[in-house]
Amino acid sequence: MIFSIGSIPERKRQQWEGHVHTVALCTLSKGLTCGKEDIKMAKGFTISRVGHIGIQVTNVDRSLQWYRDVLGLTVTGRWPMGENGEMAFMRFTDDHHNVVLFTHPTRITDENRHAGYNALQHIALEVADRDEWLKALADLKRKGVEIVQGPLIHGPEGGPGAGRNFGGSGSRSFYFLDPDGNRLEIYTDMMKVPEGEQFPRTEYAEVFKK
């Protein structure tokens, strides 16, 4: 049976027109329809959450104070990085860190500090476990994604090399870039730092020293 628009009751007509409008827009987009036939992403693994962010800052002291006093983050610790830089791990859960502050590698002045330099150091995406992490690594390699750092384990258990940092959380990680060069990390197995505890614990603090 064929209905004209005028023969359909107002609410039904609006719903019907809206359906046609939606399908038309979706059809115009790459020749695909949506609704019940949603466009599905190629999914080789499952990301459980965005785990932490790394931000390059012009003054670690000032930024640490701001994140602590304004946003209420807890300082897990801060450690040297390179010849003149440092990094500060901060958290708002019982994860080892949710935000990491890094000394910006470029000399920033009051005149150019708002000039639009890329202050985002990396974005970390957590997966559930080692199995999912290995699936992610294999899947991205299959898709031709270059792994720019890693795979590695952060901390003394990772041995010498890029993963050997003094505030390491024990997580397995690897890093890659998006098309714009933003640095992304996929990781798993980050240790917890329960409320009220310090990191590292005194019984193994020596392991984290040079």
Backbone as CSV, one residue per row, in Angstrom:
resi,resn,N_x,N_y,N_z,CA_x,CA_y,CA_z,C_x,C_y,C_z
1,MET,0.856,-1.194,0.000,0.000,0.000,0.000,0.888,1.238,0.000
2,ILE,0.483,2.250,-0.776,1.272,3.478,-0.880,0.499,4.625,-0.254
3,PHE,1.129,5.388,0.653,0.498,6.537,1.294,1.106,7.816,0.756
4,SER,0.284,8.823,0.602,0.818,10.163,0.353,1.127,10.793,1.695
5,ILE,2.022,11.791,1.727,2.368,12.456,2.977,1.138,13.037,3.633
6,GLY,0.240,13.600,2.850,-0.934,14.249,3.403,-1.907,13.297,4.055
7,SER,-1.867,12.016,3.696,-2.802,11.060,4.256,-2.333,10.465,5.568
8,ILE,-1.114,10.806,6.019,-0.576,10.240,7.253,-0.843,11.212,8.390
9,PRO,-1.343,10.732,9.564,-1.552,11.618,10.724,-0.279,12.381,11.060
10,GLU,-0.455,13.582,11.696,0.655,14.518,11.899,1.853,13.876,12.585
11,ARG,1.633,13.219,13.752,2.762,12.636,14.485,3.447,11.565,13.646
12,LYS,2.612,10.676,13.030,3.189,9.631,12.212,3.928,10.223,11.015
13,ARG,3.344,11.310,10.452,3.988,11.940,9.304,5.352,12.507,9.675
14,GLN,5.415,13.159,10.866,6.687,13.726,11.299,7.719,12.621,11.533
15,GLN,7.258,11.528,12.167,8.174,10.424,12.411,8.662,9.838,11.094
16,TRP,7.687,9.697,10.147,8.041,9.107,8.860,8.993,10.013,8.091
17,GLU,8.695,11.339,8.117,9.570,12.285,7.428,10.947,12.298,8.057
18,GLY,10.967,12.245,9.404,12.253,12.223,10.082,13.056,10.995,9.730
19,HIS,12.361,9.851,9.595,13.051,8.614,9.219,13.637,8.731,7.818
20,VAL,12.812,9.250,6.895,13.289,9.417,5.519,14.461,10.377,5.476
21,HIS,14.345,11.492,6.251,15.413,12.495,6.294,16.710,11.875,6.796
22,THR,16.608,11.072,7.880,17.796,10.453,8.459,18.435,9.486,7.479
23,VAL,17.604,8.636,6.870,18.139,7.669,5.920,18.765,8.371,4.728
24,ALA,18.125,9.467,4.298,18.664,10.205,3.160,20.037,10.770,3.470
25,LEU,20.183,11.357,4.682,21.477,11.916,5.056,22.528,10.829,5.133
26,CYS,22.166,9.694,5.741,23.123,8.606,5.872,23.486,8.024,4.516
27,THR,22.483,7.970,3.625,22.731,7.410,2.299,23.672,8.307,1.508
28,LEU,23.522,9.625,1.695,24.413,10.551,1.000,25.839,10.432,1.489
29,SER,25.999,10.000,2.759,27.332,9.881,3.343,27.932,8.528,2.988
30,LYS,28.794,8.515,2.014,29.537,7.327,1.605,28.624,6.198,1.133
31,GLY,27.417,6.551,0.736,26.532,5.531,0.199,26.040,4.535,1.220
32,LEU,26.044,4.904,2.505,25.666,3.972,3.558,24.402,4.416,4.242
33,THR,23.678,3.473,4.793,22.509,3.791,5.598,22.843,3.554,7.052
34,CYS,22.028,4.164,7.952,22.286,3.986,9.372,21.011,3.516,10.045
35,GLY,20.873,3.811,11.370,19.731,3.271,12.101,20.072,1.885,12.594
36,LYS,19.282,0.885,12.212,19.540,-0.484,12.641,20.796,-1.040,11.988
37,GLU,21.176,-0.476,10.853,22.363,-0.946,10.157,23.509,0.030,10.396
38,ASP,23.835,0.263,11.679,24.889,1.205,12.035,26.214,0.828,11.392
39,ILE,27.000,1.848,11.078,28.347,1.629,10.563,29.196,1.073,11.690
40,LYS,29.857,-0.051,11.463,30.660,-0.697,12.503,32.134,-0.490,12.221
41,MET,32.883,-0.193,13.276,34.322,-0.021,13.149,35.004,-1.380,13.090
42,ALA,36.150,-1.425,12.423,36.966,-2.631,12.467,37.532,-2.751,13.873
43,LYS,37.162,-3.781,14.589,37.471,-3.871,16.013,38.286,-5.124,16.295
44,GLY,39.597,-4.954,16.443,40.457,-6.086,16.737,40.743,-6.274,18.202
45,PHE,40.408,-5.259,19.021,40.625,-5.339,20.461,39.726,-4.315,21.129
46,THR,39.635,-4.380,22.468,38.724,-3.513,23.202,39.499,-2.614,24.152
47,ILE,39.343,-1.297,24.023,39.928,-0.331,24.964,38.953,-0.146,26.107
48,SER,39.432,-0.297,27.342,38.529,-0.216,28.489,38.354,1.203,29.007
49,ARG,39.337,2.071,28.807,39.202,3.453,29.254,40.426,4.237,28.791
50,VAL,40.330,5.558,28.847,41.525,6.393,28.726,42.165,6.422,30.097
51,GLY,43.383,5.927,30.192,43.981,5.701,31.503,44.667,6.909,32.114
52,HIS,45.465,7.642,31.337,46.109,8.842,31.861,46.526,9.725,30.708
53,ILE,46.855,10.955,31.010,47.343,11.882,29.996,48.686,12.439,30.439
54,GLY,49.543,12.711,29.468,50.819,13.358,29.730,50.813,14.736,29.106
55,ILE,51.165,15.732,29.890,51.075,17.120,29.436,52.430,17.798,29.598
56,GLN,52.911,18.424,28.534,54.150,19.189,28.613,53.842,20.584,29.141
57,VAL,54.556,20.976,30.160,54.276,22.250,30.822,55.539,23.098,30.863
58,THR,55.342,24.417,30.977,56.483,25.333,30.973,57.110,25.501,32.344
59,ASN,56.369,25.149,33.378,56.876,25.272,34.742,56.242,24.167,35.578
60,VAL,57.004,23.132,35.872,56.461,21.965,36.571,55.975,22.337,37.964
61,ASP,56.721,23.184,38.656,56.301,23.595,40.007,54.924,24.256,39.980
62,ARG,54.758,25.196,39.059,53.493,25.928,38.973,52.338,24.998,38.583
63,SER,52.571,24.125,37.613,51.519,23.225,37.160,51.174,22.181,38.216
64,LEU,52.193,21.663,38.888,51.936,20.696,39.956,51.063,21.327,41.038
65,GLN,51.385,22.544,41.420,50.596,23.242,42.439,49.158,23.463,41.967
66,TRP,48.987,23.798,40.672,47.644,24.048,40.136,46.816,22.772,40.117
67,TYR,47.373,21.678,39.606,46.631,20.414,39.554,46.330,19.886,40.955
68,ARG,47.244,20.149,41.887,47.025,19.711,43.270,45.990,20.579,43.975
69,ASP,46.160,21.897,43.859,45.307,22.795,44.638,43.976,23.102,43.968
70,VAL,43.945,23.174,42.651,42.716,23.517,41.942,41.875,22.285,41.640
71,LEU,42.515,21.210,41.173,41.773,20.007,40.812,41.796,18.922,41.880
72,GLY,42.634,19.091,42.881,42.637,18.139,43.988,43.388,16.849,43.737
73,LEU,44.330,16.837,42.765,45.100,15.627,42.499,46.139,15.391,43.590
74,THR,46.498,14.134,43.780,47.537,13.734,44.729,48.845,13.519,43.975
75,VAL,49.934,13.993,44.532,51.247,13.794,43.917,51.779,12.417,44.306
76,THR,51.970,11.543,43.301,52.595,10.246,43.555,54.091,10.414,43.723
77,GLY,54.678,11.279,42.906,56.111,11.544,43.003,56.594,12.309,41.793
78,ARG,57.787,12.825,41.878,58.401,13.516,40.739,59.848,13.084,40.620
79,TRP,60.298,12.964,39.364,61.604,12.413,39.087,62.269,13.185,37.953
80,PRO,63.608,13.164,37.889,64.303,13.862,36.800,64.051,13.173,35.468
81,MET,64.138,13.950,34.394,63.966,13.419,33.044,64.952,14.130,32.130
82,GLY,65.880,13.394,31.583,66.889,13.995,30.728,67.867,14.827,31.533
83,GLU,68.491,15.784,30.867,69.528,16.595,31.515,68.945,17.692,32.398
84,ASN,67.898,18.358,31.919,67.379,19.512,32.659,65.892,19.413,32.995
85,GLY,65.244,18.360,32.570,63.804,18.259,32.769,63.419,17.394,33.956
86,GLU,62.128,17.314,34.170,61.599,16.419,35.200,60.175,16.036,34.838
87,MET,59.662,15.029,35.533,58.280,14.608,35.341,57.650,14.402,36.701
88,ALA,56.369,14.720,36.779,55.632,14.587,38.032,54.394,13.731,37.777
89,PHE,54.269,12.633,38.534,53.112,11.760,38.422,52.045,12.212,39.423
90,MET,50.802,12.332,38.957,49.699,12.765,39.811,48.505,11.852,39.590
91,ARG,47.642,11.749,40.603,46.520,10.823,40.495,45.271,11.395,41.153
92,PHE,44.101,10.933,40.664,42.831,11.248,41.310,42.041,9.975,41.605
93,THR,42.663,8.806,41.348,42.111,7.508,41.752,43.222,6.787,42.498
94,ASP,43.084,5.472,42.695,44.183,4.740,43.315,45.157,4.181,42.277
95,ASP,45.017,4.579,41.006,46.041,4.265,40.013,47.336,4.991,40.374
96,HIS,48.442,4.448,39.908,49.743,5.091,40.141,49.735,6.530,39.629
97,HIS,49.128,6.762,38.482,48.990,8.130,37.969,47.839,8.216,36.975
98,ASN,47.207,9.377,36.950,46.196,9.715,35.945,46.662,10.863,35.052
99,VAL,47.542,11.698,35.591,48.117,12.832,34.850,49.619,12.846,35.100
100,VAL,50.391,13.046,34.036,51.846,13.189,34.172,52.250,14.533,33.580
101,LEU,52.980,15.312,34.350,53.485,16.606,33.889,54.937,16.442,33.468
102,PHE,55.272,16.959,32.288,56.638,16.876,31.761,57.155,18.284,31.491
103,THR,58.450,18.491,31.734,59.080,19.746,31.332,59.001,19.880,29.813
104,HIS,58.488,21.003,29.342,58.367,21.203,27.898,59.757,21.300,27.279
105,PRO,60.006,20.578,26.166,61.357,20.555,25.596,61.761,21.834,24.882
106,THR,60.805,22.724,24.603,61.098,23.977,23.909,61.125,25.132,24.906
107,ARG,62.072,26.048,24.734,62.120,27.206,25.631,60.900,28.085,25.378
108,ILE,60.104,28.277,26.412,58.869,29.054,26.295,59.022,30.361,27.068
109,THR,58.591,31.440,26.462,58.630,32.747,27.120,57.201,33.248,27.336
110,ASP,57.077,34.336,28.073,55.748,34.916,28.290,55.121,35.360,26.967
111,GLU,55.971,35.699,26.000,55.460,36.185,24.720,54.915,35.061,23.837
112,ASN,55.507,33.866,23.920,55.092,32.804,22.985,54.372,31.635,23.665
113,ARG,54.142,31.712,24.961,53.607,30.550,25.665,52.174,30.220,25.265
114,HIS,51.457,31.152,24.637,50.099,30.880,24.175,50.031,30.853,22.649
115,ALA,51.140,30.550,22.012,51.213,30.612,20.551,50.690,29.354,19.872
116,GLY,50.195,28.389,20.640,49.600,27.197,20.039,50.571,26.041,19.893
117,TYR,51.652,26.010,20.660,52.552,24.864,20.607,51.815,23.638,21.134
118,ASN,52.280,22.477,20.701,51.629,21.228,21.093,52.062,20.857,22.507
119,ALA,51.158,21.057,23.472,51.508,20.779,24.863,51.127,19.375,25.294
120,LEU,50.423,18.627,24.461,50.000,17.285,24.822,51.128,16.306,24.547
121,GLN,51.608,15.618,25.578,52.751,14.728,25.409,52.320,13.346,24.905
122,HIS,51.287,12.768,25.495,50.725,11.526,24.963,49.361,11.254,25.586
123,ILE,48.616,10.376,24.948,47.335,9.923,25.470,47.433,8.420,25.656
124,ALA,47.138,7.930,26.851,47.283,6.508,27.160,45.923,5.831,27.220
125,LEU,45.814,4.722,26.536,44.577,3.958,26.466,44.800,2.606,27.133
126,GLU,44.021,2.321,28.156,44.202,1.090,28.921,43.386,-0.052,28.338
127,VAL,43.980,-1.237,28.305,43.254,-2.452,27.962,43.238,-3.369,29.182
128,ALA,42.371,-4.380,29.156,42.051,-5.131,30.369,43.216,-5.940,30.928
129,ASP,43.998,-6.574,30.070,45.028,-7.487,30.567,46.081,-7.722,29.490
130,ARG,47.056,-8.589,29.803,48.160,-8.847,28.874,47.648,-9.440,27.565
131,ASP,46.671,-10.321,27.639,46.132,-10.938,26.440,45.555,-9.888,25.493
132,GLU,44.782,-8.945,26.053,44.189,-7.886,25.241,45.265,-6.946,24.708
133,TRP,46.286,-6.719,25.519,47.410,-5.867,25.115,48.157,-6.472,23.929
134,LEU,48.396,-7.782,23.982,49.065,-8.459,22.881,48.196,-8.453,21.623
135,LYS,46.894,-8.602,21.793,45.992,-8.521,20.650,46.039,-7.131,20.021
136,ALA,46.101,-6.106,20.870,46.183,-4.738,20.361,47.475,-4.528,19.576
137,LEU,48.581,-4.991,20.129,49.880,-4.849,19.468,49.871,-5.546,18.110
138,ALA,49.362,-6.780,18.085,49.320,-7.537,16.839,48.377,-6.893,15.829
139,ASP,47.234,-6.410,16.311,46.237,-5.826,15.421,46.765,-4.559,14.759
140,LEU,47.411,-3.688,15.545,47.932,-2.443,14.984,49.073,-2.706,14.000
141,LYS,49.897,-3.706,14.304,50.971,-4.046,13.369,50.396,-4.574,12.065
142,ARG,49.349,-5.369,12.157,48.699,-5.877,10.945,48.171,-4.734,10.082
143,LYS,47.745,-3.665,10.734,47.180,-2.520,10.020,48.252,-1.541,9.534
144,GLY,49.516,-1.904,9.729,50.602,-1.081,9.222,50.975,0.093,10.104
145,VAL,50.529,0.093,11.359,50.856,1.185,12.280,52.277,0.992,12.807
146,GLU,53.087,2.025,12.712,54.466,1.959,13.208,54.486,2.119,14.725
147,ILE,55.127,1.201,15.419,55.320,1.308,16.861,56.589,2.132,17.073
148,VAL,56.425,3.327,17.626,57.570,4.234,17.727,58.372,4.035,19.004
149,GLN,57.794,3.368,19.995,58.533,3.028,21.215,57.900,1.795,21.842
150,GLY,58.759,0.883,22.333,58.269,-0.332,22.941,58.172,-1.456,21.915
151,PRO,57.553,-2.566,22.362,56.913,-2.821,23.658,57.942,-2.798,24.806
152,LEU,57.471,-2.381,25.971,58.346,-2.275,27.133,57.536,-2.387,28.418
153,ILE,58.248,-2.554,29.515,57.635,-2.549,30.849,58.230,-1.384,31.621
154,HIS,57.389,-0.519,32.171,57.857,0.649,32.910,58.277,0.248,34.320
155,GLY,59.538,0.515,34.647,60.016,0.213,35.989,61.236,-0.686,35.961
156,PRO,61.789,-0.991,37.129,63.016,-1.790,37.197,62.858,-3.187,36.606
157,GLU,61.637,-3.740,36.638,61.445,-5.080,36.082,61.552,-5.093,34.565
158,GLY,61.538,-3.906,33.957,61.676,-3.825,32.511,63.108,-3.894,32.027
159,GLY,64.082,-3.889,32.960,65.473,-3.942,32.574,65.956,-2.620,32.014
160,PRO,67.181,-2.569,31.495,67.712,-1.320,30.935,66.969,-0.932,29.669
161,GLY,67.009,0.352,29.346,66.348,0.812,28.134,65.284,1.838,28.426
162,ALA,64.426,2.055,27.429,63.439,3.135,27.502,62.453,2.981,28.652
163,GLY,62.180,1.745,29.065,61.196,1.544,30.131,61.732,1.770,31.522
164,ARG,63.026,1.954,31.638,63.663,2.061,32.947,63.539,3.501,33.462
165,ASN,62.366,3.876,33.971,62.257,5.190,34.614,61.994,4.992,36.095
166,PHE,62.380,5.976,36.878,62.442,5.795,38.319,61.081,5.832,38.996
167,GLY,60.071,6.315,38.303,58.741,6.312,38.896,57.840,5.274,38.269
168,GLY,58.441,4.282,37.603,57.687,3.343,36.785,56.575,2.607,37.521
169,SER,55.455,2.420,36.824,54.263,1.819,37.421,54.144,0.328,37.171
170,GLY,55.102,-0.262,36.444,55.038,-1.689,36.155,54.175,-2.045,34.966
171,SER,53.624,-1.050,34.280,52.722,-1.336,33.172,53.484,-1.751,31.927
172,ARG,52.848,-2.623,31.134,53.338,-2.978,29.804,52.817,-1.914,28.846
173,SER,53.671,-1.407,27.978,53.269,-0.302,27.110,53.893,-0.414,25.732
174,PHE,53.232,0.210,24.773,53.860,0.539,23.507,53.229,1.826,23.006
175,TYR,53.960,2.526,22.127,53.562,3.860,21.698,53.530,3.943,20.178
176,PHE,52.608,4.763,19.675,52.470,4.978,18.236,51.864,6.357,18.015
177,LEU,51.794,6.800,16.770,51.333,8.148,16.452,50.050,8.102,15.633
178,ASP,49.206,9.109,15.830,48.043,9.252,14.954,48.471,10.028,13.709
179,PRO,47.590,10.239,12.742,48.008,10.914,11.500,48.547,12.323,11.693
180,ASP,48.178,12.965,12.792,48.682,14.313,13.054,49.933,14.313,13.904
181,GLY,50.425,13.113,14.263,51.632,13.024,15.061,51.392,13.027,16.554
182,ASN,50.130,13.006,17.008,49.868,12.894,18.443,50.292,11.515,18.938
183,ARG,50.954,11.494,20.053,51.535,10.260,20.582,50.504,9.513,21.434
184,LEU,50.262,8.261,21.119,49.297,7.430,21.834,50.010,6.241,22.467
185,GLU,49.496,5.811,23.602,50.038,4.651,24.314,48.909,3.664,24.578
186,ILE,49.188,2.390,24.394,48.287,1.338,24.874,49.028,0.579,25.955
187,TYR,48.379,0.404,27.098,49.059,-0.192,28.241,48.111,-1.080,29.038
188,THR,48.722,-1.898,29.913,47.956,-2.708,30.855,48.829,-2.972,32.080
189,ASP,48.209,-3.505,33.123,48.911,-3.948,34.341,49.553,-2.822,35.138
190,MET,48.956,-1.643,35.156,49.471,-0.587,36.022,49.202,-0.938,37.483
191,MET,50.203,-0.758,38.334,50.021,-1.058,39.750,49.112,-0.026,40.414
192,LYS,48.573,-0.364,41.565,47.723,0.530,42.337,48.527,1.162,43.477
193,VAL,48.132,2.365,43.846,48.683,3.031,45.029,47.496,3.359,45.930
194,PRO,47.193,2.494,46.921,46.011,2.702,47.768,46.061,4.024,48.519
195,GLU,44.890,4.552,48.817,44.774,5.815,49.543,45.579,5.767,50.839
196,GLY,46.386,6.796,51.053,47.175,6.894,52.272,48.547,6.262,52.181
197,GLU,48.823,5.505,51.133,50.130,4.877,50.980,51.045,5.745,50.128
198,GLN,52.348,5.564,50.311,53.318,6.267,49.501,53.846,5.338,48.415
199,PHE,54.413,5.938,47.384,55.079,5.162,46.353,56.466,5.748,46.126
200,PRO,57.500,4.890,46.056,57.440,3.450,46.307,57.384,3.137,47.799
201,ARG,56.931,1.948,48.160,56.912,1.539,49.556,58.340,1.438,50.075
202,THR,58.483,1.671,51.361,59.830,1.713,51.940,60.565,0.388,51.783
203,GLU,59.829,-0.741,51.801,60.513,-2.041,51.728,61.160,-2.313,50.374
204,TYR,60.769,-1.565,49.327,61.438,-1.770,48.038,61.846,-0.456,47.377
205,ALA,61.912,0.610,48.168,62.290,1.920,47.619,63.686,1.896,46.985
206,GLU,64.610,1.095,47.550,65.983,1.056,47.042,66.032,0.587,45.597
207,VAL,65.066,-0.251,45.207,65.053,-0.791,43.845,64.889,0.325,42.821
208,PHE,64.251,1.423,43.216,63.960,2.507,42.288,65.070,3.552,42.238
209,LYS,66.126,3.361,43.009,67.229,4.306,42.981,68.245,3.900,41.925
210,LYS,69.031,4.883,41.482,70.064,4.590,40.478,71.068,3.587,41.015
